[in-house]
Amino acid sequence: MKIALWFRSIVCAACLASVALAQTPASPSAEQLADQRFSEALSMMEVKRYAEACALFEESQRLAPASGTLLNLADCYQQLGRLAKASQTFAEAHAQAQRTGNVARQQVAQKRIEALAPRLAHLVISVPQPAPGLSVSLDGVDLPSTQWGTPQAVDPGAHVIRVAAPGRITREITLLPLAEGATRSVEVPPLGPVERSLPAAPGASDEGPTRTETDWQTVGAITGAAVGTVAAVGGTLFAAHSHSKHDESDRTCDGDDCFDQHGVDAMDDAIVAGNRATACFIVAGVGFGVAGVLWFARPFDADDPAPTQVGVGPGRVELRLRW
């Protein structure tokens, strides 16, 4: 009796397990997902959301490659204005249809390629003097040397060529927008070498900035002389103005006693201008004095490096002080 009960329990458990397994949904296959993405892409095409449609067609093609998907993807690229990419994708669809023996799709792809051909823009990038290790990229995509000097199909619009080589200055060439069907030739100029700095001392690295030696005492002497000159000119002008106003006041004044307001004003102007002239001459004297001290106290030994060195190099400026 116990054995019969045990056997029935096992049978019931097995039945329940089979029912549970039957209710578990199976994961969709790659082909099913591809069909789903394809249907979604068609819906996006109908409402002219081409960027989203292209992404869905690309995903469908990745999951289950098919020449029909490539034909729709190429048409989507064309709607986005990516004519060169559309022509390339039509060519891929033609090749895949040829491998599977689908003649109808081959004919469709061929007709679309021929219709796009006169609309494609072309660039001819020539490199007459390539530096060792030179690389050329077009819109961020490397262009092999085998394609230099040959027409490259591109989309209408603006394009950027980037040229680089070890030890050379990288150059970017931005092209004006190309019209449909236009062809433009671009010659890449030779790349200049990256500037290297002069060594600061024997045995020092040559990777530092280019040195420009500047004697701070010389700079200070020149600055002091300039300040002194400006102050002397100003003092002279104020002194001349003060003398002129004194002459005016003498006509209507006897010493400090003036007979009218004009004389009083002239006397005041003369005093103010005189004070300003005095201040300017004091500044001039200080400026010339500092300039003389710094000039004659500066080092004259040509073998002794300047105490102040200003280095200017690519991307940085370096200031060195020696005390």
C-alpha positions in Angstrom: 0.0 0.0 0.0 2.8 2.4 0.9 4.6 1.5 -2.3 1.5 2.3 -4.4 1.1 5.6 -2.6 4.7 6.5 -3.2 4.4 5.7 -6.9 1.3 7.9 -7.3 3.2 10.8 -5.7 6.0 10.5 -8.2 3.6 10.4 -11.1 1.8 13.5 -9.9 5.0 15.4 -9.4 6.2 14.5 -12.9 2.9 15.7 -14.3 3.1 19.0 -12.5 6.7 19.5 -13.7 5.7 18.9 -17.3 2.8 21.4 -17.0 5.2 24.0 -15.6 7.7 23.5 -18.4 5.0 23.7 -21.0 3.9 27.1 -19.6 7.5 28.6 -19.6 7.8 30.7 -22.8 10.7 29.8 -25.0 13.3 32.6 -25.8 12.9 34.0 -29.3 15.4 32.9 -31.8 17.8 35.3 -33.6 15.6 35.0 -36.7 12.5 36.0 -34.8 14.3 39.0 -33.2 15.5 40.0 -36.6 12.0 39.8 -38.0 10.8 41.9 -35.1 13.4 44.6 -35.7 12.7 44.6 -39.4 9.0 45.2 -38.8 9.8 48.0 -36.3 12.1 49.6 -38.9 9.4 49.5 -41.6 7.1 51.3 -39.2 9.8 54.0 -38.5 10.2 54.4 -42.3 6.5 55.1 -42.7 6.6 58.0 -40.3 10.0 59.2 -41.8 12.0 58.6 -38.6 14.9 57.4 -40.8 17.7 57.5 -38.2 15.8 55.1 -35.9 14.8 53.0 -38.9 18.4 52.6 -40.0 19.5 51.5 -36.5 16.7 48.9 -36.5 17.6 47.6 -40.0 21.3 47.4 -38.9 20.3 45.3 -35.8 18.1 43.0 -38.0 21.0 42.5 -40.4 23.4 41.7 -37.6 21.0 39.1 -36.2 20.1 37.4 -39.5 21.9 38.6 -42.6 19.7 38.9 -45.6 19.9 40.7 -49.0 16.4 42.1 -48.5 17.3 43.7 -45.2 20.4 45.3 -46.9 18.2 46.7 -49.7 15.9 48.4 -47.1 18.9 49.6 -45.1 20.5 51.1 -48.2 17.2 52.9 -49.0 17.1 54.2 -45.4 20.7 55.6 -45.8 19.7 57.3 -49.0 16.7 59.0 -47.2 19.2 60.3 -44.6 21.3 61.8 -47.4 24.2 59.4 -46.8 24.5 58.6 -50.5 28.0 57.1 -50.4 27.0 54.7 -47.6 23.7 53.9 -49.5 25.6 53.0 -52.7 28.1 50.8 -50.7 25.2 49.0 -49.0 23.4 48.4 -52.3 26.6 46.8 -53.6 26.7 44.6 -50.5 23.0 43.6 -51.1 23.9 42.8 -54.8 26.8 40.5 -53.7 24.7 38.7 -51.1 21.8 38.2 -53.5 24.3 36.8 -56.0 25.6 34.3 -53.4 22.0 33.1 -52.6 21.0 33.1 -56.3 18.2 35.7 -55.9 18.2 37.3 -59.3 15.4 39.7 -58.6 17.2 41.3 -55.7 20.4 41.5 -57.8 18.6 43.5 -60.4 17.0 45.9 -57.9 20.3 46.5 -56.2 22.1 47.1 -59.6 19.4 49.6 -60.7 19.7 51.5 -57.4 23.5 51.6 -57.7 23.3 53.0 -61.2 20.7 55.6 -60.2 22.9 56.9 -57.3 26.2 56.9 -59.3 25.8 60.4 -60.9 24.8 61.9 -57.5 27.8 60.8 -55.6 30.5 63.3 -54.7 34.2 62.3 -55.0 37.4 63.3 -53.3 40.9 62.6 -54.7 43.5 62.9 -51.9 47.0 62.9 -53.1 50.2 62.8 -51.0 53.2 63.8 -53.2 55.7 63.8 -50.3 54.6 61.3 -47.7 56.6 61.3 -44.5 57.7 57.9 -42.9 54.7 56.5 -41.0 52.3 59.0 -42.5 48.6 58.2 -41.9 45.6 59.9 -43.5 42.0 59.7 -42.3 38.9 61.0 -43.9 36.0 62.0 -41.5 37.7 59.9 -38.8 38.1 56.8 -41.0 41.6 55.7 -41.9 42.4 55.9 -45.6 44.9 53.2 -46.7 47.8 54.4 -48.8 46.6 52.2 -51.7 43.6 54.7 -52.0 45.7 57.8 -52.1 45.3 59.6 -55.4 42.2 57.6 -56.4 38.6 59.0 -56.3 36.8 58.2 -53.1 33.0 58.3 -53.1 31.7 60.6 -50.3 28.5 62.1 -49.1 27.7 65.6 -50.3 28.6 68.2 -47.6 31.7 69.2 -45.6 34.6 66.8 -44.8 37.7 66.8 -42.7 41.1 65.3 -43.6 43.5 64.5 -40.8 47.2 63.9 -41.6 49.7 62.7 -39.0 53.2 61.2 -38.8 55.7 60.5 -36.0 57.8 63.5 -35.2 55.7 65.7 -37.5 53.0 68.4 -36.8 49.5 66.9 -37.2 47.4 68.8 -39.7 43.7 68.9 -40.2 42.2 70.1 -43.5 38.5 71.2 -43.4 36.9 71.2 -46.8 34.0 73.3 -47.9 30.8 71.5 -48.6 30.7 69.4 -51.7 27.6 69.4 -54.0 26.1 66.2 -55.4 28.1 64.9 -58.3 31.1 67.2 -57.6 34.7 66.0 -57.6 37.5 67.8 -55.7 41.2 67.1 -55.6 43.1 67.8 -52.4 46.9 67.7 -52.2 48.3 67.1 -48.7 51.2 69.5 -48.1 54.4 68.2 -46.4 54.2 68.1 -42.6 56.7 70.2 -40.8 58.8 68.7 -38.0 57.8 69.1 -34.4 60.0 71.9 -33.0 62.5 70.7 -30.4 64.1 73.0 -27.7 67.7 73.9 -27.4 69.5 72.1 -24.5 69.9 74.2 -21.4 73.3 72.7 -20.5 75.6 69.9 -21.7 74.0 66.5 -21.0 70.5 68.0 -20.4 67.5 66.6 -22.2 66.5 68.1 -25.5 62.8 67.8 -24.8 62.6 71.0 -22.8 61.3 74.3 -24.1 63.3 76.7 -26.3 65.3 79.0 -24.0 65.3 82.7 -24.3 67.7 84.3 -21.8 66.7 87.6 -20.3 68.8 89.6 -17.8 66.3 91.0 -15.3 68.8 93.8 -14.4 68.9 95.0 -18.0 65.1 94.9 -18.2 64.9 96.9 -15.0 67.4 99.5 -16.1 65.6 100.0 -19.4 62.2 100.3 -17.6 63.7 102.8 -15.1 65.1 104.9 -17.9 61.7 104.9 -19.7 59.9 106.0 -16.5 62.4 108.7 -15.9 62.1 110.0 -19.5 58.3 110.2 -19.3 58.4 111.9 -15.9 61.0 114.4 -17.1 58.9 115.3 -20.1 55.8 115.7 -17.9 57.8 117.9 -15.4 59.0 120.1 -18.2 55.5 120.7 -19.5 54.1 121.4 -16.1 57.0 123.8 -15.4 56.3 125.7 -18.7 52.6 125.9 -17.7 53.5 127.2 -14.3 55.8 129.9 -15.7 53.1 131.0 -18.1 50.5 131.3 -15.3 53.0 133.3 -13.2 53.4 135.8 -16.1 49.6 136.2 -16.2 49.3 136.8 -12.5 52.1 139.4 -12.5 50.0 141.6 -14.7 47.3 142.1 -12.1 49.1 141.1 -8.9 51.7 142.7 -6.7 53.3 139.9 -4.9 50.5 138.0 -3.1 48.0 140.9 -3.5 45.9 140.6 -6.7 43.5 143.3 -8.1 41.0 140.9 -9.7 39.8 137.3 -9.7 41.6 136.5 -12.9 44.9 137.2 -11.2 44.0 135.0 -8.2 43.1 132.1 -10.5 46.3 132.5 -12.5 48.3 132.5 -9.3 46.6 129.3 -8.1 47.1 127.5 -11.4 50.8 128.5 -11.4 51.2 127.0 -7.9 49.5 123.7 -8.8 51.5 123.3 -12.0 54.7 124.0 -10.1 53.9 121.4 -7.6 53.2 118.8 -10.3 56.4 119.7 -12.1 58.4 119.2 -8.9 56.8 115.7 -8.4 57.5 114.7 -11.9 61.2 115.8 -11.7 61.5 113.8 -8.4 60.1 110.7 -10.2 62.4 111.3 -13.1 65.4 111.5 -10.8 64.5 108.2 -9.1 63.9 106.5 -12.4 67.2 107.6 -13.9 69.0 106.7 -10.6 67.6 103.2 -10.5 68.3 102.7 -14.2 72.0 103.7 -13.7 72.5 101.5 -10.7 70.9 98.4 -12.4 72.7 99.0 -15.7 76.2 99.4 -14.3 75.7 96.6 -11.7 74.5 94.0 -14.2 76.9 91.0 -14.9 79.1 91.5 -17.9 80.6 87.9 -18.0 79.3 86.4 -21.2 80.0 82.9 -19.9 77.8 83.3 -16.9 74.2 82.4 -17.7 71.6 85.1 -17.1 69.9 84.8 -13.7 66.5 84.9 -15.3 65.6 82.6 -18.2 62.3 82.5 -19.9 61.6 79.3 -21.9 58.9 79.2 -24.6 58.0 75.8 -26.0 55.0 74.0 -27.6 52.2 74.2 -25.2 54.0 75.7 -22.2 56.1 78.6 -20.9 58.9 78.1 -18.4 60.5 80.7 -16.1 63.8 79.9 -14.4 65.3 82.1 -11.7 68.9 81.8 -10.5 69.6 83.4 -7.2 
